[in-house]
Amino acid sequence: QMRNRRQVGGHWGLPRKHDPFIAFHLDKALVRKYMSPLLIGELAPDQPSFEPSKNKKLVEDFRELRATVEKMGLLNPNRTFFILCLFHILVLDVAAWLTIWYFGASTVPFLCSAVLLGIVQAQAGWLQHDFGHLSVFSKSKWNHWVHKFVIGHLKGAPASWWNHLHFQHHAKPNCFRKDPDVNMHPLFFALGKTLSVELGVQKKKFMPYNHQHKYFFIIGPPALVPLYFQWYIFYFVVQRKQWVDLAWMMSFYIRFFLTYLPLLGVKGILGLHLLVRFIESNWFVWITQMNHIPMHIDYDKNVDWFSTQLQATCNVHQSLFNDWFSGHLNFQIEHHLFPTMPRHNYWKVAPLVKSLCAKHGIEYQCKPLLTAFADIVHSLKDSGELWLDAYLHK
C-alpha cells in the first residue's frame, strides 16, 4: 500500500498513503527517513495507482486544503495562549491549597478545594493534550519534555501511556480492534449499529446491553479515572519499564501529599484525592465521548483520511465557555484532521472544512453542548435495543 510515489509526486515526495504521517509529524524530513524503507518498488505504468476504497478527488482536495492551511500559518502556535493556559492552572492549584490553609478543613472549604483541584486536573488534561500533539513548539523534543511535566507532575500520569493509546485512536477513530477508545465493546457496552447487531446475532451477552444507557451513569463517567485509569497507569509504566515517566508521576504524588497531609491528615488527603479524581473523571468522559460514541463505529473499511475522521467525529457549538470547558475539543473534526494544529486556530479552519464537506456531500455535524451529552445516552440506548432485537431473533 505504500510503494507508489507517482500518485503524489511533488507533495513532500512521500508515498501515496502518507496523510496520517504528515498529520502526526512536524518534521517532514523525519517522515521521509522512516518511510523510505517502506518503498519496495515502483508500479508499472499500466497498474492502478489508487486504492478503490478511497475517494481520489476527495484525497486531492484535502491535500490542497492542507497546503492552504500551511500557507495561512494556521499550524503556527501563539505561545502566549499556552502560557496563559498553564498560568491559570497553576493559579487554581495554589488557590485550592490556600482555601484549606486559610479557612480550615471543614466541609465547605474542603469541597471548594476539591472543585478547584478538579478544574486543575481537567484543564491540565487539555494542556497536556496540546503538548502531546506537538502543537506548542516547533521542535518535537521540546513538546515531549513539557508534555512529561504537565501530564506527569501536574496530573500524575505517564506520557508514554497517553502516546501509546491516543495516537492509535487518531489513526483509526471508532474502528473496532484498532481504536483503543472503543475497547469497551463488547465487555461493557455494545457500540455502533453494525457491531451491536453482530453481537446479538452471535448470541453474546457480557452485560445487559439493553440497559447500558442506564448503567453508563455508574460505570462510565464516575468510575473511569478513579477505578481504572488511576491504577492501570502504574501497571503500564512498570510493565513497560518507563522509569522516567514513573519518576514524573511520583513527583505529583509527593508534592500532593507533602502539601495537603499537614492540613488534612491521611484520611482527609485520601478522601480529597478520590473526590478530585471523581470530578475529573466525569468531566473527562462526557467531553471526550460526546464527539465519538454517537458517531459511526465499525470495523476498519480502509477509507481515505478525511472520510475516516469525519465519519467518527462531530463538533459542538463554539462559545467562550465551550472552548474552555472542552479544551477546544468542541472542534473535534478540525482537531482530528489537523492534530498538530494549535487549538486556538480551529475556528479559523472550520469554514474551509465545512466547504470541503459540502462539496463532497459529507455531513459536518455540529450541535449544542447539552445535545451532545444527551446523544451519548441516546446512542447507547439505540445500540442496546439493536443488540436485544438481534439477540432475541431466532
Buried (B, 14 or more C-beta within 10 A) or exposed (E): EBEBBEBBEEBBBBBBBBBBBBBBBBEBEEBBEEBEEEEEEEBEEEEEEBBEEBBEEBBBBBBEBBEEBEEEEBBEBEEEBBEEBBEBBEEBBEBBBEBBBEEEBEEEBBEBBBBBBBBBBBBBBBBBBBBBBBBBBEEBEEBBEBBBBBBBBBBBBBBBBBBBBBBBBBBBBBBBEBBEBBEBBBEBBBBBBBBBBBBBEEEEBEBEBBEBBEBBEEBBBBBBBBBEBBEEBBEBBEEBEBEBBBEBBBBBEEBBBEBBEEBBEEEBBEBBBBBBBBBBBBBBBBBBBBBBBBBBBBBBEBBBBBBBBBBBBBBBEBEEEBBBBBBBBBBBBBBBBBBBBBBBBBBBBBEBBBEBBEEBEBEBBBBEBEEBBBBBBBBBBBBBBBBBEBBEEE
